[in-house]
């Protein structure tokens, strides 16, 4: 497969509808779609034993999402919740969580290093100007290593044009929303380049929730002859946002004063930079790929979620120097394919954290934090992550209809920790005690296998089955930043228990069928995912004491369905639906035995339906219905949020071939709903209100 073929395959991966909701009703087009995330190699979707969904690059360009939540739910079994600004929680075969059980990639390269996870990782990438988003649902550690338990989200950059072009849009909306998206590029005989810039400003619809964003992407493709290519990608994001993690409100304020913010002092300032160059040399039956990369991530954070029990202000950062290398060989007999590779990652980082003394008014769950003074330093350390991870992946077709795959990865991960405070001592601030880890090295080793098979029942119907294992190593903050304790003895105990944390283990069985019948494209899958030795951080509401340890087992079972069908010549329906139960199997804490209970923030039903009307080439209108089912606010299953239905309307109108208008109305019925809900101080239900009806409109030009 030559360079041009591989470039075209990547474009297909960007614009194909791998979720089963394809843009075309032609069976041949649907079944020849290509995916790159599930195998690290371009592969036909029908021969990929994995649940892969694609948000089309074309849809991203038309929808111009203000938040990842506005496009991610187009994939079955995927939902993203808003925490504030472009911050988010994610639910992919897991409850809505901030835990590091997902891996975020940009063109196949992790946006952050293992150990320095950011649950808001999608806002570090320029989503509105992406060339597509692939979501590989379920465990993928056999290819990608730690964190890839719930799923892998791979944001694809836009392919450079073959001739000179430029585009730009400006938009404005309620709550001070303003955004400019500009881009362009050019091609030449041996390649091309493209640059995109995203400038966003908003005052936020709630008090003290504004943010500024500057982000961009630069990609340069260069081809050397017919067999060698270079792809260089530079991405950056600078985000300065006031944040209250959506500031949960007691019910009365949630219903009658939703713009209120109990946590106006919280903020998050993020800087992210990524640079990589991918070298590929391909012959008729082999491929050599080498990708060196560097990353730089930093964040200043006054964490809203910790204000009520452990108020601090922190400066964190890490840099990465890595290399991803692989060699693939194809063999004529039985269409066999072998891929061997190795990933190297060296990521030094640091944390500087101070206790703060907040000024508050009120009490209980509605207490407001209105000012603060900076107190003593409680953590000051450097930590370096090192990872070496060889892997092997193989494919073979014993018959024309059957294709088998297998893979194995071994991760050797090490942290080297250097404490700048009193190593092994305890820092006391009033009645609070912070244990200090002594200078040390901590290592984790894990082998993760995968097995899969696809079988063609007929020309337009394909089965797949898979077994995957996954794991997640503890992050640096879980190991070296033990929780606040109420006594000297408890601080020492927490410090020791953090050093003894083990990796989380997971395994998944999956069975699916995909195909086309009478113009209807479909993708149906059932799965069972089990997690063991989860890292549990639970806070006692009475003492606010937090304990972190490996504990228990959870089980996640579900069914996911993607459908796409033309209802008429000008009308199309796309559906993404999932039903799942997320349960504790063995989960005992100091407070209770939760065995048999459902996990909190885990809706059983999640769905997205889109009805698109295109009467002609110049006009498009889309009505979207998103459903989040009810879920428990606590692990004891005593209080429930009833779920919600949201309707959104989008439209695009081409005035000329070069100029078009676009607009959206989010939350069309102006429904009061919660982006998240939880039990707050004193087991009081608290709700983070979601965006009211909001209108955004803009104009776009292309040259």
Secondary structure, 3 states (H helix, E strand, C coil): CCHHHHHHHHHHHHHCCCCCCCCCCCHHHHHCCEECCCCCCCEEHHHCCCEEEEEEHHHHHHHCCCCCHHHHCCCCCEEEEEEECCEEEEEECCCCECCCCEEEEECCEECCCCCCCCCCHHHHCCHHHCCEEEEEECCCHHHHCCCCCCEEEEEECCCCCCCCEEEEEEEEECCCEEEEEEEEEEEECCEEEEEEEEEEEECCCCCCCCEEEEEEEEEEEEEECCCEEEEEEEEEEEEEEECCCCCCEEHHHHHHCCCCCCCCCCEEEEEEEEEEEEEEEECCCEEEEEEEEEEEEEEEEECHHHCCCCCEEEEEEEEEEEEEEEEEEEECHHHEEEEEEEEEEEEEEEEEEEEEEEEEECCHHHCEEEEEEEEEEEEEEEEEEEEEEEEEEEEECCCCCEEEEEEEEEEEEEEEEEECCCCCCEEEECCEEEECCCCEEEEEEEEEEEEEEEEEEECCEEEEEEEEEEEECCCHHHHHCCCCECCHHHHHHHHHHHHCCCCEEEEEEEEEEEEEECCEEEEEEEEEEEEEEEEEEEECCCCCCEEEEEEEEEEEEEEEEEEEEEEECCEEEEEEEEEEEEEEEECECCCCECCCCECCCCCCEEEEEEEEEEEECCEEEEEEEEEECCEECCCCCCCEECCEEEEEEEEEEECCCCEEEEEEEECCCCCCCEEEEEEEHHHEEEEEECCCCEEEEEEEEEC
